[in-house]
Amino acid sequence: MPRSGAVIAIEGIDGAGKTTQAKRVVRRLKSLGYRAAYTSEPTNTRIGRLIKKELSGRITNPHKQALLFAADRIDHVFRVIRPLMEKGFIVVCDRYLYSSFAYQGVLTRDVGWVREINRMAPPPSLAILIDVPVAVALKRKRRFRGFEDAQLLEAVRAAYLTLLEEGLMVSVDGNRDVAEVERDLLSIISSRLGIRV
């Protein structure tokens, strides 16, 4: 592992199990003596709270939303991610850069613009897509918000699969037991970043 730390992004559609798995990975890394930290996007800063408020209603302006996500991410990088990396932490992000490429790319229908407004955010050391069918993801969700629409999630999943084809991410099958998914995540982290797990 690089002395400056690493950023592992756990990505996927709503209901894929990102939060559960990101937290499990951090617990496992800590149990092995690594300096590891969990973080998520949108954050709990003023910008992040504004995004969450936006997401609780109908999506009316996807371009404004994309800009808010980009602003929140830049603040996240400089306020949280970079300082932790400089201390040698493995930072596990529950959503990061590629969430915007997928979600806001679909919603604005201009992924090139979304990539441009996010170019200040460094790519993660490793991005892992937890892939599940949309029907499974929706079944796991107990309440519906702006993004939890089957047609939209199908388009977002397709966008994630395109990122996978571009080599920006690796994937695991999320439609399995939680422990099995965690085992695969740890195996990928070990092989890609040289972290003994």
C-alpha positions in Angstrom: 0.0 0.0 0.0 1.3 3.5 -0.8 2.7 5.4 2.2 0.3 8.2 1.4 -2.8 6.0 1.9 -5.5 4.9 -0.5 -9.0 5.7 -1.4 -11.4 2.8 -2.1 -14.8 3.8 -3.6 -17.7 1.4 -3.1 -20.2 2.1 -5.8 -23.6 0.9 -7.1 -27.2 1.7 -7.5 -29.4 2.4 -4.5 -30.1 -0.9 -2.7 -26.9 -2.6 -3.8 -25.5 -2.8 -0.3 -22.8 -0.2 -0.5 -23.1 1.2 3.0 -23.2 -2.2 4.6 -20.2 -3.4 2.7 -18.1 -0.2 3.1 -18.6 -0.3 6.9 -17.8 -4.0 7.0 -14.6 -3.5 5.0 -13.5 -0.7 7.4 -14.1 -2.9 10.4 -12.1 -5.7 8.9 -9.2 -3.5 8.0 -9.2 -2.0 11.5 -9.2 -5.4 13.0 -6.1 -6.2 11.1 -4.3 -3.1 12.4 -4.7 -0.9 9.4 -5.6 2.8 9.8 -9.0 2.8 8.0 -11.8 5.3 7.9 -15.4 5.2 6.5 -16.8 8.2 4.8 -19.8 8.8 2.4 -21.3 11.1 -0.2 -23.3 13.2 0.0 -21.5 14.4 3.1 -23.0 15.8 6.3 -21.8 19.4 5.6 -24.1 22.2 4.6 -23.8 21.3 0.9 -24.4 17.7 1.6 -27.4 18.4 3.7 -28.8 20.6 0.9 -28.3 17.7 -1.5 -30.2 15.3 0.8 -33.0 17.8 1.1 -33.1 18.0 -2.7 -33.2 14.2 -3.0 -36.2 14.0 -0.6 -38.4 15.5 -3.3 -38.9 15.4 -7.0 -35.8 16.0 -9.1 -36.5 19.2 -10.9 -33.1 20.6 -11.9 -30.5 17.8 -12.6 -27.8 20.3 -13.6 -28.1 22.2 -10.3 -27.9 18.9 -8.5 -24.8 17.8 -10.4 -23.1 21.1 -9.5 -24.0 20.6 -5.8 -22.6 17.0 -5.9 -19.4 18.3 -7.5 -19.0 21.1 -4.9 -19.7 18.7 -2.0 -17.1 16.3 -3.4 -14.4 18.9 -3.7 -15.0 20.0 -0.2 -15.0 16.3 0.9 -11.6 15.8 -0.8 -9.9 18.8 0.7 -11.6 18.6 4.2 -11.6 14.8 4.8 -10.1 12.5 2.2 -6.8 14.2 1.4 -5.9 14.8 5.1 -6.6 11.2 6.0 -4.6 9.9 3.1 -1.7 12.1 4.1 -1.8 10.4 7.5 -1.6 7.0 5.7 -5.3 6.0 6.1 -7.2 3.7 3.8 -10.3 5.8 3.2 -13.4 3.8 2.2 -15.9 6.0 0.5 -19.6 4.9 0.3 -20.1 6.6 -3.1 -17.6 8.9 -4.8 -16.7 10.2 -8.2 -18.3 7.6 -10.4 -21.7 8.0 -8.7 -21.9 11.4 -10.4 -20.8 9.9 -13.7 -23.6 7.4 -13.5 -26.4 9.2 -11.8 -25.9 12.8 -12.9 -24.6 11.7 -16.3 -28.0 10.0 -16.8 -30.1 12.8 -15.3 -28.4 15.6 -17.3 -27.8 13.5 -20.4 -24.4 15.0 -20.6 -21.8 12.8 -18.9 -19.0 14.8 -20.6 -20.1 17.9 -18.7 -20.4 16.0 -15.5 -16.9 14.7 -15.8 -15.6 18.2 -16.5 -17.2 19.7 -13.4 -15.7 16.9 -11.3 -12.1 17.0 -12.8 -10.7 18.5 -9.6 -11.6 15.3 -7.7 -8.8 12.8 -8.0 -9.8 9.3 -9.1 -9.9 6.7 -6.4 -7.1 4.2 -5.9 -9.7 1.5 -6.5 -13.4 1.6 -7.4 -15.6 -1.4 -6.9 -19.1 -1.7 -8.3 -21.4 -3.8 -6.2 -23.7 -5.0 -9.0 -27.3 -6.1 -8.4 -30.3 -6.3 -10.7 -32.6 -3.3 -10.2 -35.5 -5.5 -9.1 -33.4 -6.9 -6.3 -32.2 -3.4 -5.3 -35.8 -2.1 -5.1 -37.0 -5.0 -3.1 -34.3 -4.2 -0.5 -35.4 -0.6 -0.2 -38.2 0.0 2.3 -38.9 3.6 1.3 -38.7 5.4 -2.0 -36.9 8.6 -2.7 -36.0 10.5 -5.9 -33.5 8.0 -7.2 -35.5 4.9 -6.4 -37.3 4.6 -9.7 -37.0 1.4 -11.7 -36.5 3.0 -15.1 -34.0 5.5 -13.8 -32.0 2.8 -11.9 -31.9 0.7 -15.0 -30.3 3.6 -16.9 -27.9 4.3 -14.0 -26.9 0.6 -13.8 -26.2 0.6 -17.5 -24.0 3.7 -17.0 -22.1 1.9 -14.2 -21.5 -1.0 -16.5 -20.1 1.3 -19.2 -17.6 2.6 -16.6 -16.8 -1.0 -15.9 -16.1 -1.6 -19.6 -13.8 1.5 -19.6 -11.7 -0.1 -16.9 -12.5 2.5 -14.3 -14.0 0.0 -11.9 -14.1 -3.7 -11.0 -17.3 -5.5 -10.0 -18.6 -8.0 -7.6 -21.9 -9.8 -7.6 -24.0 -8.1 -4.9 -26.9 -10.5 -5.2 -25.5 -12.9 -2.7 -25.0 -13.4 1.1 -23.4 -10.3 2.8 -20.4 -12.4 3.9 -19.8 -13.7 0.4 -19.8 -10.2 -1.0 -17.5 -8.9 1.7 -15.1 -11.8 1.0 -14.9 -10.8 -2.7 -14.4 -7.2 -1.9 -11.5 -8.0 0.5 -10.0 -10.3 -2.1 -10.0 -7.5 -4.7 -8.6 -5.0 -2.3 -5.8 -7.3 -1.4 -4.9 -8.1 -5.0 -5.2 -4.6 -6.3 -3.7 -2.6 -3.4 -1.4 -5.2 -1.9 -3.2 -5.0 1.4 -3.1 -8.3 3.4 -6.6 -9.2 4.5 
